[in-house]
Amino acid sequence: MKPAACLAVLMVFANVHADPAEKEDPIDVAMDKAMDKDPSTAGMVQAAADADTKWQKEIDRALSRLKEAMSAKQWKALQRSQAAWKSYRDKEVATQDTIYESMQGSMWVPVAATSITKLDKARALLLRDYIEKLAEQ
């Protein structure tokens, strides 16, 4: 395997956070454990898919909480933002699919799967942040 490819795989599966003091999310912990338990390509893809399902549920949960906490104006703005984000996500996944499908080696399959998971995780974390900010008001 080429050094650059090894580095790419390590970066995807490494537990890297912008803030080292930040507590790791239980969804990430479960994904890491599942990948450790079954490090095959299929096992890693399944772990990423399971984590993505959990992040999508977290998005739905956060949206429900935000609907209750926001003013009508805020909720309408968030609905527009969420629709735009879904469109962006779908286009980004399609772009990533075209990139990863041309890559040589089975290691790119779980890399592609975790890339999708990262998109949903980022949205869920942003929505959680909105919930925290509204609670501070």
DSSP file (Angstrom, degrees, kcal/mol; ACC not computed):
  #  RESIDUE AA STRUCTURE BP1 BP2  ACC     N-H-->O    O-->H-N    N-H-->O    O-->H-N    TCO  KAPPA ALPHA  PHI   PSI    X-CA   Y-CA   Z-CA
    1    1 A M              0   0    0      0, 0.0     5,-0.0     0, 0.0     0, 0.0   0.000 360.0 360.0 360.0 139.4    0.0    0.0    0.0
    2    2 A K     >  -     0   0    0      1,-0.1     4,-2.4     4,-0.0     3,-0.2  -0.376 360.0-119.4 -68.5 147.0    1.3    3.5   -0.9
    3    3 A P  H  > S+     0   0    0      0, 0.0     4,-2.4     0, 0.0     5,-0.2   0.872 114.0  52.9 -56.2 -38.6    2.2    5.7    2.1
    4    4 A A  H  > S+     0   0    0      1,-0.2     4,-2.2     2,-0.2     5,-0.1   0.895 109.3  48.8 -65.6 -38.3   -0.4    8.3    1.1
    5    5 A A  H  > S+     0   0    0     -3,-0.2     4,-2.3     2,-0.2    -1,-0.2   0.907 110.1  51.3 -67.4 -40.9   -3.1    5.7    1.1
    6    6 A C  H  X S+     0   0    0     -4,-2.4     4,-2.5     1,-0.2    -2,-0.2   0.923 110.4  49.5 -59.8 -43.8   -2.0    4.3    4.5
    7    7 A L  H  X S+     0   0    0     -4,-2.4     4,-2.5     1,-0.2    -1,-0.2   0.906 108.9  52.6 -62.8 -41.8   -2.1    7.9    5.9
    8    8 A A  H  X S+     0   0    0     -4,-2.2     4,-1.9     1,-0.2    -1,-0.2   0.925 110.9  46.6 -61.0 -44.7   -5.6    8.4    4.5
    9    9 A V  H  X S+     0   0    0     -4,-2.3     4,-2.2     1,-0.2     5,-0.2   0.923 112.2  50.4 -64.5 -43.4   -6.9    5.2    6.1
   10   10 A L  H  X S+     0   0    0     -4,-2.5     4,-1.7     1,-0.2    -1,-0.2   0.896 109.7  50.9 -61.2 -40.3   -5.3    6.1    9.4
   11   11 A M  H  < S+     0   0    0     -4,-2.5     5,-0.3     2,-0.2    -1,-0.2   0.877 110.5  49.3 -66.2 -36.8   -6.8    9.6    9.4
   12   12 A V  H  < S+     0   0    0     -4,-1.9    -2,-0.2     1,-0.2    -1,-0.2   0.919 120.8  34.2 -68.1 -42.6  -10.3    8.2    8.7
   13   13 A F  H  < S+     0   0    0     -4,-2.2    -2,-0.2    -5,-0.2    -1,-0.2   0.555  95.5 103.5 -93.7  -7.4  -10.2    5.6   11.4
   14   14 A A  S  < S-     0   0    0     -4,-1.7     2,-1.5    -5,-0.2    -3,-0.0  -0.419  80.5-118.2 -71.6 151.4   -8.1    7.6   13.9
   15   15 A N        +     0   0    0     -2,-0.1     2,-0.5     2,-0.0    -1,-0.1  -0.638  51.0 165.8 -92.0  79.6  -10.0    9.1   16.8
   16   16 A V        +     0   0    0     -2,-1.5     2,-0.3    -5,-0.3     3,-0.1  -0.852  10.5 175.8-106.1 128.4   -9.2   12.8   16.0
   17   17 A H        -     0   0    0     -2,-0.5    -2,-0.0     1,-0.1     7,-0.0  -0.955  36.6-131.4-127.7 148.4  -11.1   15.7   17.6
   18   18 A A  S    S+     0   0    0     -2,-0.3    -1,-0.1     1,-0.2     3,-0.1   0.859 105.5  41.7 -63.8 -34.6  -10.5   19.4   17.2
   19   19 A D  S >  S-     0   0    0      1,-0.1     3,-2.1    -3,-0.1    -1,-0.2  -0.931  71.1-161.4-117.7 107.3  -10.7   19.7   21.0
   20   20 A P  T 3  S+     0   0    0      0, 0.0    -1,-0.1     0, 0.0    -2,-0.1   0.749  92.4  59.0 -60.8 -22.2   -8.8   16.9   22.8
   21   21 A A  T 3  S+     0   0    0      2,-0.1     2,-0.2    -3,-0.1    -3,-0.0   0.627  81.7 110.2 -80.1 -12.6  -10.8   17.6   26.0
   22   22 A E  S <  S-     0   0    0     -3,-2.1     2,-0.2     1,-0.1     3,-0.0  -0.419  75.4-118.9 -67.7 133.2  -14.1   17.0   24.2
   23   23 A K        -     0   0    0     -2,-0.2     2,-0.2     1,-0.1    -1,-0.1  -0.522  30.7-111.6 -73.4 135.8  -15.8   13.8   25.4
   24   24 A E        -     0   0    0     -2,-0.2    -1,-0.1     1,-0.1    -7,-0.0  -0.464  33.9-112.8 -70.2 137.7  -16.2   11.2   22.7
   25   25 A D     >  -     0   0    0     -2,-0.2     4,-2.2     1,-0.1     3,-0.5  -0.424  17.1-124.3 -71.3 142.4  -19.8   10.7   21.6
   26   26 A P  H  > S+     0   0    0      0, 0.0     4,-2.5     0, 0.0     5,-0.2   0.807 111.5  59.3 -57.1 -30.5  -21.4    7.3   22.4
   27   27 A I  H  > S+     0   0    0      2,-0.2     4,-2.1     1,-0.2     5,-0.1   0.924 107.8  44.9 -64.1 -43.0  -22.2    6.8   18.8
   28   28 A D  H  > S+     0   0    0     -3,-0.5     4,-2.8     2,-0.2     5,-0.2   0.893 111.6  53.0 -66.3 -39.7  -18.5    7.1   17.8
   29   29 A V  H  X S+     0   0    0     -4,-2.2     4,-2.5     1,-0.2    -2,-0.2   0.931 109.9  48.0 -61.2 -45.5  -17.6    4.8   20.7
   30   30 A A  H  X S+     0   0    0     -4,-2.5     4,-2.4     2,-0.2    -1,-0.2   0.895 112.0  49.8 -63.5 -40.4  -20.0    2.1   19.4
   31   31 A M  H  X S+     0   0    0     -4,-2.1     4,-2.4     2,-0.2    -2,-0.2   0.934 111.2  48.7 -64.0 -45.5  -18.8    2.5   15.9
   32   32 A D  H  X S+     0   0    0     -4,-2.8     4,-2.3     1,-0.2    -2,-0.2   0.915 112.1  48.8 -60.5 -43.6  -15.1    2.1   17.0
   33   33 A K  H  X S+     0   0    0     -4,-2.5     4,-2.4     1,-0.2    -1,-0.2   0.912 111.1  49.8 -63.2 -42.4  -16.0   -1.0   19.1
   34   34 A A  H  X S+     0   0    0     -4,-2.4     4,-2.2     1,-0.2    -1,-0.2   0.891 111.4  48.8 -64.3 -38.9  -17.9   -2.5   16.2
   35   35 A M  H  < S+     0   0    0     -4,-2.4    -1,-0.2     2,-0.2    -2,-0.2   0.870 111.7  49.5 -68.7 -35.7  -14.9   -1.9   13.8
   36   36 A D  H  < S+     0   0    0     -4,-2.3    -2,-0.2    -5,-0.2    -1,-0.2   0.887 111.4  49.7 -67.0 -38.2  -12.5   -3.4   16.3
   37   37 A K  H  < S+     0   0    0     -4,-2.4    -2,-0.2     1,-0.3    -1,-0.2   0.887 129.3  19.0 -68.9 -39.4  -14.8   -6.4   16.7
   38   38 A D     <  +     0   0    0     -4,-2.2    -1,-0.3    -5,-0.2     9,-0.2  -0.759  66.7 173.5-134.1  86.9  -15.1   -7.0   12.9
   39   39 A P        +     0   0    0      0, 0.0    -4,-0.1     0, 0.0    -3,-0.1   0.295  42.7 117.0 -81.1  12.5  -12.2   -5.2   11.1
   40   40 A S  S  > S-     0   0    0      1,-0.1     4,-2.7     4,-0.0     5,-0.2  -0.300  82.9-106.8 -69.5 164.3  -13.2   -6.7    7.7
   41   41 A T  H  > S+     0   0    0      1,-0.2     4,-2.5     2,-0.2     5,-0.2   0.941 123.3  47.1 -57.0 -47.9  -14.3   -4.4    4.9
   42   42 A A  H  > S+     0   0    0      1,-0.2     4,-2.5     2,-0.2    -1,-0.2   0.895 111.6  51.3 -62.6 -39.8  -17.9   -5.5    5.4
   43   43 A G  H  > S+     0   0    0      2,-0.2     4,-2.2     1,-0.2    -1,-0.2   0.903 111.6  46.1 -64.3 -41.7  -17.7   -5.2    9.2
   44   44 A M  H  X S+     0   0    0     -4,-2.7     4,-2.3     2,-0.2    -2,-0.2   0.892 112.7  50.1 -69.2 -38.8  -16.4   -1.6    9.0
   45   45 A V  H  X S+     0   0    0     -4,-2.5     4,-2.5    -5,-0.2    -2,-0.2   0.917 111.7  48.5 -64.8 -42.1  -19.0   -0.6    6.4
   46   46 A Q  H  X S+     0   0    0     -4,-2.5     4,-2.8     2,-0.2    -2,-0.2   0.906 110.5  51.2 -64.1 -41.2  -21.7   -2.1    8.6
   47   47 A A  H  X S+     0   0    0     -4,-2.2     4,-2.3     1,-0.2    -1,-0.2   0.911 112.0  46.9 -62.0 -42.3  -20.4   -0.2   11.6
   48   48 A A  H  X S+     0   0    0     -4,-2.3     4,-2.5     2,-0.2    -2,-0.2   0.900 112.5  49.9 -66.1 -40.5  -20.3    3.1    9.7
   49   49 A A  H  X S+     0   0    0     -4,-2.5     4,-2.3     2,-0.2    -2,-0.2   0.910 111.0  49.1 -64.9 -42.1  -23.9    2.4    8.4
   50   50 A D  H  X S+     0   0    0     -4,-2.8     4,-1.9     2,-0.2    -2,-0.2   0.918 112.5  48.0 -62.6 -43.0  -25.1    1.7   11.9
   51   51 A A  H  X S+     0   0    0     -4,-2.3     4,-2.5     1,-0.2    -2,-0.2   0.902 109.8  52.9 -63.6 -40.8  -23.5    4.9   13.2
   52   52 A D  H  X S+     0   0    0     -4,-2.5     4,-2.7     1,-0.2    -2,-0.2   0.906 106.5  52.5 -63.0 -41.0  -25.0    6.9   10.4
   53   53 A T  H  X S+     0   0    0     -4,-2.3     4,-2.1     1,-0.2    -1,-0.2   0.914 110.5  48.6 -59.3 -42.3  -28.4    5.6   11.2
   54   54 A K  H  X S+     0   0    0     -4,-1.9     4,-2.0     2,-0.2    -2,-0.2   0.892 110.6  50.1 -65.5 -39.7  -27.9    6.7   14.8
   55   55 A W  H  X S+     0   0    0     -4,-2.5     4,-2.2     2,-0.2    -2,-0.2   0.894 109.2  52.0 -66.7 -37.9  -26.7   10.1   13.7
   56   56 A Q  H  X S+     0   0    0     -4,-2.7     4,-2.3     1,-0.2    -2,-0.2   0.904 109.7  49.1 -63.9 -39.5  -29.7   10.5   11.4
   57   57 A K  H  X S+     0   0    0     -4,-2.1     4,-2.7     1,-0.2    -1,-0.2   0.869 108.8  53.8 -65.0 -35.3  -32.0    9.7   14.4
   58   58 A E  H  X S+     0   0    0     -4,-2.0     4,-2.6     2,-0.2    -2,-0.2   0.884 107.0  51.4 -65.7 -38.2  -30.0   12.2   16.4
   59   59 A I  H  X S+     0   0    0     -4,-2.2     4,-2.6     2,-0.2    -2,-0.2   0.946 111.6  46.9 -60.7 -48.6  -30.8   14.8   13.7
   60   60 A D  H  X S+     0   0    0     -4,-2.3     4,-2.1     1,-0.2    -2,-0.2   0.909 113.0  49.1 -60.8 -43.0  -34.5   14.0   13.9
   61   61 A R  H  X S+     0   0    0     -4,-2.7     4,-2.2     1,-0.2    -1,-0.2   0.924 112.1  48.3 -62.4 -44.8  -34.5   14.1   17.7
   62   62 A A  H  X S+     0   0    0     -4,-2.6     4,-2.8     1,-0.2    -2,-0.2   0.902 109.4  52.6 -64.3 -41.0  -32.7   17.5   17.7
   63   63 A L  H  X S+     0   0    0     -4,-2.6     4,-2.3     1,-0.2    -1,-0.2   0.901 108.4  51.1 -62.4 -39.6  -35.1   18.9   15.1
   64   64 A S  H  X S+     0   0    0     -4,-2.1     4,-1.3     2,-0.2    -1,-0.2   0.923 112.7  45.6 -62.3 -43.6  -38.1   17.8   17.3
   65   65 A R  H  X S+     0   0    0     -4,-2.2     4,-1.6     1,-0.2    -2,-0.2   0.902 112.3  51.2 -65.9 -40.2  -36.6   19.5   20.3
   66   66 A L  H  X S+     0   0    0     -4,-2.8     4,-2.3     1,-0.2    -1,-0.2   0.875 102.9  58.9 -66.8 -36.7  -35.7   22.6   18.3
   67   67 A K  H  < S+     0   0    0     -4,-2.3    -1,-0.2     1,-0.2    -2,-0.2   0.885 110.2  44.2 -58.5 -37.8  -39.3   22.9   17.0
   68   68 A E  H  < S+     0   0    0     -4,-1.3    -1,-0.2     1,-0.2    -2,-0.2   0.815 118.4  43.1 -74.4 -31.2  -40.5   23.2   20.6
   69   69 A A  H  < S+     0   0    0     -4,-1.6    -2,-0.2    -5,-0.1     2,-0.2   0.690 100.4  81.1 -91.3 -19.8  -37.8   25.6   21.7
   70   70 A M  S  < S-     0   0    0     -4,-2.3     2,-0.1    -5,-0.1    64,-0.0  -0.497  76.9-116.3 -93.0 155.5  -37.7   28.0   18.7
   71   71 A S     >  -     0   0    0     -2,-0.2     4,-2.8     1,-0.1     5,-0.2  -0.345  40.6-101.5 -72.1 167.4  -39.9   30.9   17.8
   72   72 A A  H  > S+     0   0    0      1,-0.2     4,-2.3     2,-0.2     5,-0.2   0.896 125.0  50.4 -59.4 -41.0  -41.9   30.6   14.6
   73   73 A K  H  > S+     0   0    0      2,-0.2     4,-2.0     1,-0.2    -1,-0.2   0.924 112.1  46.4 -64.4 -45.1  -39.4   32.8   12.8
   74   74 A Q  H  > S+     0   0    0      2,-0.2     4,-2.4     1,-0.2    -2,-0.2   0.916 112.5  50.2 -63.3 -43.5  -36.4   30.7   14.0
   75   75 A W  H  X S+     0   0    0     -4,-2.8     4,-2.6     1,-0.2    -2,-0.2   0.904 109.2  51.1 -63.7 -41.4  -38.1   27.4   13.1
   76   76 A K  H  X S+     0   0    0     -4,-2.3     4,-1.9    -5,-0.2    -1,-0.2   0.913 110.9  48.9 -62.6 -41.9  -39.0   28.6    9.6
   77   77 A A  H  X S+     0   0    0     -4,-2.0     4,-2.4     1,-0.2    -2,-0.2   0.906 111.6  49.5 -63.3 -41.4  -35.3   29.6    9.1
   78   78 A L  H  X S+     0   0    0     -4,-2.4     4,-3.1     2,-0.2    -2,-0.2   0.885 106.9  55.1 -67.0 -37.5  -34.1   26.3   10.4
   79   79 A Q  H  X S+     0   0    0     -4,-2.6     4,-2.2     2,-0.2    -1,-0.2   0.915 110.1  46.4 -60.6 -42.3  -36.6   24.4    8.1
   80   80 A R  H  X S+     0   0    0     -4,-1.9     4,-2.2     2,-0.2    -2,-0.2   0.921 113.9  48.7 -64.5 -43.1  -35.0   26.3    5.1
   81   81 A S  H  X S+     0   0    0     -4,-2.4     4,-2.6     1,-0.2    -2,-0.2   0.907 110.8  50.3 -62.1 -43.0  -31.5   25.5    6.4
   82   82 A Q  H  X S+     0   0    0     -4,-3.1     4,-2.5     2,-0.2    -1,-0.2   0.897 110.0  49.8 -65.2 -40.7  -32.4   21.8    6.9
   83   83 A A  H  X S+     0   0    0     -4,-2.2     4,-2.0     2,-0.2    -1,-0.2   0.915 113.0  47.0 -63.7 -42.4  -33.8   21.5    3.4
   84   84 A A  H  X S+     0   0    0     -4,-2.2     4,-2.6     2,-0.2    -2,-0.2   0.897 111.4  51.7 -65.7 -39.6  -30.7   23.2    1.9
   85   85 A W  H  X S+     0   0    0     -4,-2.6     4,-3.3     2,-0.2    -2,-0.2   0.918 107.8  51.7 -64.1 -42.5  -28.5   20.9    4.0
   86   86 A K  H  X S+     0   0    0     -4,-2.5     4,-2.6     2,-0.2    -1,-0.2   0.912 111.1  48.0 -59.7 -42.6  -30.3   17.8    2.8
   87   87 A S  H  X S+     0   0    0     -4,-2.0     4,-2.1     2,-0.2    -1,-0.2   0.934 113.4  47.4 -63.1 -45.8  -29.8   18.9   -0.8
   88   88 A Y  H  X S+     0   0    0     -4,-2.6     4,-2.8     2,-0.2    -2,-0.2   0.931 111.7  51.2 -58.6 -47.2  -26.1   19.6   -0.1
   89   89 A R  H  X S+     0   0    0     -4,-3.3     4,-2.8     1,-0.2     5,-0.2   0.928 109.7  48.8 -58.6 -47.4  -25.7   16.2    1.6
   90   90 A D  H  X S+     0   0    0     -4,-2.6     4,-2.0     1,-0.2    -1,-0.2   0.902 114.1  45.9 -61.3 -41.2  -27.2   14.3   -1.2
   91   91 A K  H  X S+     0   0    0     -4,-2.1     4,-2.2     2,-0.2    -1,-0.2   0.880 112.5  50.7 -68.9 -37.7  -25.0   16.1   -3.8
   92   92 A E  H  X S+     0   0    0     -4,-2.8     4,-2.9     2,-0.2    -2,-0.2   0.907 109.4  50.4 -66.3 -42.1  -21.9   15.6   -1.6
   93   93 A V  H  X S+     0   0    0     -4,-2.8     4,-2.6     2,-0.2    -2,-0.2   0.918 110.7  49.8 -62.3 -42.7  -22.7   11.8   -1.3
   94   94 A A  H  X S+     0   0    0     -4,-2.0     4,-1.8    -5,-0.2    -2,-0.2   0.905 112.0  48.3 -62.2 -40.9  -23.1   11.6   -5.1
   95   95 A T  H  X S+     0   0    0     -4,-2.2     4,-1.8     2,-0.2    -2,-0.2   0.939 111.9  48.4 -64.2 -46.8  -19.8   13.4   -5.5
   96   96 A Q  H  X S+     0   0    0     -4,-2.9     4,-3.2     1,-0.2     5,-0.3   0.888 107.7  56.5 -61.6 -38.4  -18.0   11.2   -3.0
   97   97 A D  H  X S+     0   0    0     -4,-2.6     4,-2.1     1,-0.2    -1,-0.2   0.917 107.2  48.3 -58.9 -43.1  -19.5    8.1   -4.7
   98   98 A T  H  < S+     0   0    0     -4,-1.8     4,-0.4     2,-0.2    -1,-0.2   0.840 115.5  45.2 -68.4 -31.1  -17.9    9.1   -8.0
   99   99 A I  H >< S+     0   0    0     -4,-1.8     3,-1.0     2,-0.1     4,-0.3   0.959 116.6  42.1 -74.1 -52.2  -14.6    9.7   -6.4
  100  100 A Y  H >< S+     0   0    0     -4,-3.2     3,-1.3     1,-0.2    -2,-0.2   0.796 104.7  64.2 -70.6 -28.4  -14.4    6.6   -4.3
  101  101 A E  T 3< S+     0   0    0     -4,-2.1    -1,-0.2    -5,-0.3    -2,-0.1   0.748 102.8  50.7 -67.6 -19.6  -15.7    4.2   -7.0
  102  102 A S  T <  S+     0   0    0     -3,-1.0    -1,-0.3    -4,-0.4     2,-0.2   0.501  89.2 104.7 -92.7  -4.1  -12.7    5.0   -9.1
  103  103 A M  S <  S-     0   0    0     -3,-1.3     2,-0.4    -4,-0.3     5,-0.1  -0.520  71.9-123.1 -80.5 144.5  -10.2    4.3   -6.2
  104  104 A Q  S    S+     0   0    0     -2,-0.2     3,-0.1     3,-0.0    -2,-0.1  -0.692  70.2  36.5 -87.4 135.5   -8.2    1.0   -6.3
  105  105 A G  S >  S-     0   0    0     -2,-0.4     3,-1.1     1,-0.1     4,-0.2   0.123  81.3 -99.6 104.1 145.6   -8.5   -1.3   -3.3
  106  106 A S  T >  S+     0   0    0      1,-0.2     3,-1.4     2,-0.2    -1,-0.1   0.659 107.2  80.1 -72.5 -15.8  -11.2   -2.4   -0.9
  107  107 A M  T 3> S+     0   0    0      1,-0.3     4,-1.2     2,-0.2    -1,-0.2   0.768  83.7  63.7 -63.1 -23.0  -10.0    0.0    1.8
  108  108 A W  H <> S+     0   0    0     -3,-1.1     4,-2.5     1,-0.2    -1,-0.3   0.706  87.9  70.2 -76.0 -18.6  -11.8    2.8    0.1
  109  109 A V  H <> S+     0   0    0     -3,-1.4     4,-2.1    -4,-0.2    -1,-0.2   0.965 104.6  38.3 -64.5 -51.5  -15.2    1.2    0.7
  110  110 A P  H  > S+     0   0    0      0, 0.0     4,-2.6     0, 0.0     5,-0.2   0.841 113.5  57.7 -68.6 -28.6  -15.2    1.9    4.5
  111  111 A V  H  X S+     0   0    0     -4,-1.2     4,-1.6     2,-0.2    -2,-0.2   0.937 108.5  46.2 -62.1 -44.5  -13.5    5.2    3.9
  112  112 A A  H  X S+     0   0    0     -4,-2.5     4,-1.5     1,-0.2    -1,-0.2   0.913 111.8  51.6 -63.0 -42.4  -16.5    6.2    1.7
  113  113 A A  H  X S+     0   0    0     -4,-2.1     4,-1.7     1,-0.2    -2,-0.2   0.912 110.4  47.3 -62.7 -43.1  -19.0    4.9    4.3
  114  114 A T  H  X S+     0   0    0     -4,-2.6     4,-2.2     1,-0.2    -1,-0.2   0.793 104.5  62.1 -71.5 -25.4  -17.4    6.9    7.1
  115  115 A S  H  X S+     0   0    0     -4,-1.6     4,-1.3    -5,-0.2    -1,-0.2   0.903 105.3  46.5 -64.1 -39.7  -17.4   10.0    4.9
  116  116 A I  H  X S+     0   0    0     -4,-1.5     4,-1.7     1,-0.2     3,-0.3   0.917 110.4  53.2 -66.4 -43.0  -21.2    9.8    4.7
  117  117 A T  H  X S+     0   0    0     -4,-1.7     4,-2.6     1,-0.2    -2,-0.2   0.892 104.4  56.4 -58.5 -40.4  -21.4    9.3    8.5
  118  118 A K  H  X S+     0   0    0     -4,-2.2     4,-2.5     1,-0.2    -1,-0.2   0.863 102.9  54.8 -62.2 -36.2  -19.2   12.3    9.1
  119  119 A L  H  X S+     0   0    0     -4,-1.3     4,-1.7    -3,-0.3    -1,-0.2   0.946 112.6  41.5 -61.9 -47.9  -21.7   14.5    7.1
  120  120 A D  H  X S+     0   0    0     -4,-1.7     4,-2.6     1,-0.2    -2,-0.2   0.877 113.1  53.9 -69.4 -36.8  -24.6   13.5    9.3
  121  121 A K  H  X S+     0   0    0     -4,-2.6     4,-2.7     1,-0.2     5,-0.2   0.934 106.7  51.9 -61.5 -45.3  -22.6   13.7   12.5
  122  122 A A  H  X S+     0   0    0     -4,-2.5     4,-1.9     1,-0.2    -1,-0.2   0.899 111.6  46.8 -59.8 -40.6  -21.6   17.2   11.7
  123  123 A R  H  X S+     0   0    0     -4,-1.7     4,-2.5     2,-0.2    -1,-0.2   0.928 111.6  50.6 -67.3 -44.2  -25.2   18.2   11.2
  124  124 A A  H  X S+     0   0    0     -4,-2.6     4,-2.3     1,-0.2    -2,-0.2   0.908 110.7  49.3 -60.2 -42.1  -26.3   16.5   14.4
  125  125 A L  H  X S+     0   0    0     -4,-2.7     4,-2.0     2,-0.2    -1,-0.2   0.877 109.9  51.4 -66.3 -37.1  -23.6   18.2   16.4
  126  126 A L  H  X S+     0   0    0     -4,-1.9     4,-2.0    -5,-0.2    -2,-0.2   0.927 110.7  48.0 -64.4 -44.1  -24.6   21.6   15.0
  127  127 A L  H  X S+     0   0    0     -4,-2.5     4,-2.0     1,-0.2    -2,-0.2   0.884 109.3  53.3 -65.1 -37.6  -28.2   21.0   15.9
  128  128 A R  H  X S+     0   0    0     -4,-2.3     4,-2.3     1,-0.2    -1,-0.2   0.905 106.9  53.2 -60.1 -40.6  -27.2   20.0   19.4
  129  129 A D  H  X S+     0   0    0     -4,-2.0     4,-2.5     1,-0.2    -2,-0.2   0.895 105.9  52.6 -63.0 -40.1  -25.3   23.2   19.7
  130  130 A Y  H  X S+     0   0    0     -4,-2.0     4,-2.6     2,-0.2     5,-0.2   0.915 107.9  51.9 -59.8 -42.4  -28.4   25.2   18.7
  131  131 A I  H  X S+     0   0    0     -4,-2.0     4,-1.9     1,-0.2    -2,-0.2   0.931 110.9  47.4 -60.2 -45.7  -30.3   23.4   21.5
  132  132 A E  H  X S+     0   0    0     -4,-2.3     4,-1.0     1,-0.2    -1,-0.2   0.903 112.1  49.7 -62.7 -42.3  -27.7   24.3   24.0
  133  133 A K  H >X S+     0   0    0     -4,-2.5     3,-0.5     1,-0.2     4,-0.5   0.909 110.7  49.1 -65.9 -41.5  -27.6   28.0   22.9
  134  134 A L  H >< S+     0   0    0     -4,-2.6     3,-0.9     1,-0.2    -1,-0.2   0.852 106.8  56.7 -66.6 -32.8  -31.4   28.2   23.1
  135  135 A A  H 3< S+     0   0    0     -4,-1.9    -1,-0.2     1,-0.2    -2,-0.2   0.766 100.8  59.0 -67.7 -25.0  -31.4   26.7   26.5
  136  136 A E  H <<        0   0    0     -4,-1.0    -1,-0.2    -3,-0.5    -2,-0.2   0.637 360.0 360.0 -78.5 -15.0  -29.0   29.5   27.6
  137  137 A Q    <<        0   0    0     -3,-0.9    -1,-0.2    -4,-0.5    -2,-0.1   0.497 360.0 360.0 -68.3 360.0  -31.5   32.3   26.7
